[in-house]
Amino acid sequence: MIANLFADLPTAPETAERLQTLLARPGLRIERIVSTGQSSPPGFWYDQPDAEWVVLLAGDASLRFADEPQARTLRPGDCVDIAAHRRHRVEATSMDVPTVWLAIHYPAEGGPR
């Protein structure tokens, strides 16, 4: 288990994101995601059954929603609440410093608790 969200960060780009579950309970999952230049594959969109609240802690990222004309640029401290089944993708993440996300997955409105 990580004691500090900024511990054990990569010092160079990696081939895949690092995903670590920090806490899991029925209806709740909290994850730390570390990106080093990764993005969603071309044409791929996340379409998740649960809602997700995400905050960018370090680095920068470009997050695109299928129902918006342009990607959103995220900087440290920016957060987004993503409704269940709202299609989205990561257009880009910083390659020069690790991009650290904290993601909280929770049931959609009216979903099981």
Backbone bond lengths (Angstrom), bond angles and torsions (degrees), N, CA, C in turn:
res aa  C-N    CA-C-N  psi(-1)  N-CA   C-N-CA  omega(-1)  CA-C   N-CA-C  phi
1 M - - - 1.462 - - 1.520 109.53 -
2 I 1.310 116.64 139.27 1.458 123.14 179.86 1.523 109.23 -78.22
3 A 1.314 116.10 131.78 1.458 120.29 176.30 1.530 111.04 -92.11
4 N 1.331 116.70 -20.82 1.459 122.05 -178.95 1.531 107.83 -138.36
5 L 1.322 117.73 131.48 1.459 121.39 -176.89 1.528 113.30 -64.67
6 F 1.330 117.33 -17.53 1.458 120.98 179.99 1.526 112.39 -104.08
7 A 1.329 117.29 9.75 1.465 121.52 178.44 1.518 110.48 -78.69
8 D 1.323 115.84 150.02 1.461 122.87 172.05 1.527 112.89 57.32
9 L 1.327 117.02 41.82 1.464 120.44 177.29 1.527 110.01 -82.22
10 P 1.325 117.68 145.00 1.465 119.92 178.40 1.524 111.36 -64.23
11 T 1.327 115.53 149.33 1.466 120.54 178.91 1.525 111.92 -100.21
12 A 1.335 116.84 -5.47 1.462 122.36 178.56 1.528 107.95 -147.56
13 P 1.323 117.30 160.16 1.471 119.38 177.67 1.524 111.88 -56.17
14 E 1.321 116.01 143.69 1.458 122.80 178.46 1.528 108.96 -117.06
15 T 1.324 116.82 165.72 1.463 120.02 -177.86 1.521 112.80 -75.07
16 A 1.327 117.65 -25.49 1.469 120.94 -177.98 1.526 109.74 -137.50
17 E 1.333 114.92 157.35 1.461 119.99 174.39 1.527 109.42 -66.81
18 R 1.305 115.03 154.20 1.464 121.01 171.49 1.520 107.45 -98.17
19 L 1.309 116.62 126.23 1.460 122.42 -179.63 1.522 107.96 -123.32
20 Q 1.328 116.49 122.40 1.456 120.85 -179.68 1.519 109.55 -130.30
21 T 1.326 115.96 125.13 1.463 120.50 175.13 1.519 107.77 -79.21
22 L 1.319 116.23 121.38 1.459 121.98 -179.57 1.522 111.87 -90.98
23 L 1.336 115.50 -33.77 1.460 121.07 -178.81 1.520 108.40 -154.83
24 A 1.324 116.15 133.14 1.465 120.94 176.31 1.523 108.66 -134.43
25 R 1.299 114.81 127.42 1.466 123.12 176.61 1.521 106.72 -138.52
26 P 1.316 118.35 162.16 1.464 118.32 177.16 1.536 110.46 -53.71
27 G 1.321 116.01 122.47 1.459 120.96 178.67 1.514 115.31 79.95
28 L 1.343 118.65 5.98 1.462 121.03 -177.73 1.525 110.04 -148.30
29 R 1.341 115.72 133.29 1.462 120.87 174.57 1.521 107.63 -142.00
30 I 1.330 116.30 128.56 1.454 122.07 178.42 1.526 107.28 -115.49
31 E 1.345 115.15 128.24 1.459 120.40 -176.10 1.521 111.37 -128.56
32 R 1.318 114.42 149.03 1.464 120.93 166.40 1.520 106.01 -104.48
33 I 1.320 115.93 128.57 1.459 121.57 177.60 1.522 107.11 -119.26
34 V 1.324 116.24 129.61 1.463 121.08 177.40 1.521 107.66 -117.91
35 S 1.325 115.80 120.19 1.463 122.87 179.69 1.518 109.33 -110.72
36 T 1.315 115.90 143.84 1.467 121.25 176.26 1.523 108.55 -132.95
37 G 1.319 114.98 64.31 1.457 120.52 179.08 1.520 114.42 95.23
38 Q 1.324 118.48 2.64 1.464 120.23 -179.41 1.525 111.17 -74.37
39 S 1.330 113.75 157.87 1.460 121.99 173.29 1.515 107.53 -148.74
40 S 1.316 115.90 167.20 1.464 120.22 177.41 1.528 108.86 -67.53
41 P 1.328 117.65 145.94 1.469 119.77 177.44 1.535 110.65 -59.92
42 P 1.333 117.58 152.00 1.471 120.37 178.51 1.532 110.87 -54.11
43 G 1.335 115.02 132.84 1.459 120.58 178.06 1.511 115.49 78.70
44 F 1.343 118.47 -4.76 1.462 121.52 -178.83 1.526 110.35 -89.06
45 W 1.334 116.22 136.78 1.461 122.73 175.84 1.525 108.72 -129.87
46 Y 1.327 116.71 132.48 1.468 119.71 170.65 1.522 107.96 -69.86
47 D 1.315 116.58 138.95 1.467 123.65 176.21 1.525 105.48 -142.78
48 Q 1.311 116.28 83.72 1.458 123.01 -169.37 1.527 111.96 -93.80
49 P 1.336 117.20 143.51 1.469 120.36 179.32 1.530 112.87 -72.76
50 D 1.338 117.51 -22.86 1.464 121.33 178.71 1.522 110.35 -103.10
51 A 1.314 115.84 159.34 1.457 121.24 172.68 1.532 107.97 -78.20
52 E 1.328 116.05 161.07 1.465 120.83 -179.11 1.521 109.29 -144.03
53 W 1.324 115.08 128.98 1.457 120.58 172.09 1.514 105.41 -107.80
54 V 1.329 116.90 127.65 1.459 120.52 -177.17 1.523 109.33 -130.05
55 V 1.334 115.20 140.49 1.463 121.62 174.84 1.521 107.56 -125.75
56 L 1.320 115.61 136.12 1.454 121.42 176.62 1.525 107.52 -88.73
57 L 1.325 116.15 121.47 1.460 120.97 -176.50 1.528 112.75 -96.76
58 A 1.328 116.90 -32.23 1.468 121.20 -178.61 1.520 108.90 -153.34
59 G 1.325 116.14 156.66 1.459 120.71 -179.22 1.515 110.81 80.41
60 D 1.315 115.63 -157.63 1.461 119.92 175.29 1.521 108.43 -149.61
61 A 1.317 114.60 161.03 1.462 120.35 -177.23 1.514 110.22 -152.60
62 S 1.311 114.29 161.25 1.457 122.22 174.70 1.522 106.42 -121.79
63 L 1.334 116.48 118.47 1.461 123.24 -176.62 1.515 108.69 -114.40
64 R 1.310 116.73 128.30 1.471 121.86 -176.29 1.518 110.09 -116.40
65 F 1.324 116.49 135.06 1.460 123.02 174.33 1.527 108.25 -107.91
66 A 1.327 116.63 140.88 1.464 121.09 -178.23 1.524 111.75 -61.93
67 D 1.338 117.64 -27.06 1.460 120.87 -177.19 1.535 113.50 -96.06
68 E 1.323 117.29 13.20 1.464 121.58 177.33 1.522 109.29 -124.08
69 P 1.340 117.81 143.47 1.466 120.23 -175.35 1.531 114.57 -71.52
70 Q 1.344 117.32 -25.03 1.457 120.39 -176.76 1.520 110.41 -132.47
71 A 1.329 114.99 155.08 1.460 121.07 175.18 1.531 109.68 -71.24
72 R 1.327 114.80 151.80 1.472 120.91 174.66 1.522 108.49 -94.84
73 T 1.318 116.07 134.61 1.459 120.35 174.39 1.515 107.89 -90.45
74 L 1.326 116.30 125.77 1.461 121.60 179.82 1.520 109.92 -109.49
75 R 1.304 115.40 136.61 1.468 123.66 176.97 1.530 107.51 -123.29
76 P 1.330 118.09 166.24 1.470 119.46 -179.12 1.531 111.94 -51.95
77 G 1.318 113.88 131.92 1.460 121.43 -179.02 1.518 113.71 97.78
78 D 1.340 117.75 -17.94 1.460 120.58 178.69 1.527 109.69 -73.89
79 C 1.331 115.46 138.67 1.459 119.81 178.49 1.524 109.47 -133.59
80 V 1.329 114.49 154.98 1.460 121.95 -177.45 1.517 108.29 -141.09
81 D 1.324 116.25 135.64 1.464 121.84 172.97 1.530 106.74 -101.55
82 I 1.315 116.40 117.84 1.464 121.93 -175.37 1.525 108.41 -106.36
83 A 1.314 116.87 115.57 1.467 121.38 179.96 1.531 110.24 -65.23
84 A 1.321 115.66 152.77 1.462 120.57 175.34 1.523 109.47 -55.30
85 H 1.294 116.96 139.06 1.467 125.47 177.71 1.536 114.17 64.92
86 R 1.327 117.08 12.45 1.462 118.27 172.85 1.524 107.41 -83.07
87 R 1.298 115.17 112.84 1.469 120.02 -174.37 1.522 110.32 -67.88
88 H 1.342 114.22 130.80 1.455 120.43 -178.91 1.526 109.90 -150.40
89 R 1.311 114.99 164.65 1.466 121.05 179.30 1.523 109.44 -152.30
90 V 1.315 116.01 156.54 1.455 121.58 174.71 1.523 106.51 -93.87
91 E 1.321 115.99 115.03 1.470 120.96 -179.54 1.526 110.91 -77.48
92 A 1.340 117.08 -37.63 1.462 120.33 -178.21 1.516 109.76 -165.80
93 T 1.332 115.02 154.40 1.466 121.76 170.24 1.525 107.80 -134.54
94 S 1.300 115.86 157.69 1.457 122.39 -177.74 1.529 111.15 -59.75
95 M 1.319 115.48 138.32 1.460 120.72 176.97 1.527 111.84 -100.78
96 D 1.344 117.10 -19.38 1.459 119.21 -175.73 1.527 113.18 -86.28
97 V 1.317 117.45 -24.76 1.470 121.92 174.51 1.528 107.51 -138.03
98 P 1.322 118.12 151.08 1.464 119.11 177.69 1.533 111.35 -61.93
99 T 1.314 115.20 139.22 1.457 121.60 173.29 1.521 106.62 -96.45
100 V 1.328 116.38 119.33 1.461 121.46 -176.48 1.527 108.64 -110.56
101 W 1.333 114.93 123.41 1.461 123.10 179.27 1.523 109.12 -113.22
102 L 1.312 116.48 147.68 1.455 122.26 167.21 1.522 105.49 -118.10
103 A 1.327 116.37 118.97 1.466 121.41 -175.74 1.521 109.56 -117.35
104 I 1.318 115.67 131.21 1.465 122.55 177.28 1.525 107.81 -116.84
105 H 1.318 116.30 114.84 1.458 122.92 -179.76 1.528 107.44 -99.07
106 Y 1.327 116.68 131.19 1.459 121.25 -177.54 1.532 109.84 -145.55
107 P 1.334 118.14 161.25 1.467 120.14 -176.54 1.524 112.01 -62.19
108 A 1.312 114.41 146.81 1.463 120.70 175.22 1.522 109.35 -66.35
109 E 1.332 116.64 157.41 1.485 120.85 176.03 1.517 109.64 -48.87
110 G 1.295 116.07 129.77 1.454 120.53 177.14 1.517 113.97 77.03
111 G 1.347 117.53 -1.55 1.457 121.14 179.03 1.518 111.46 -79.35
112 P 1.335 117.63 178.09 1.461 120.82 -179.52 1.521 111.26 -64.37
113 R 1.283 116.27 146.97 1.469 122.19 179.72 1.504 110.79 -110.54
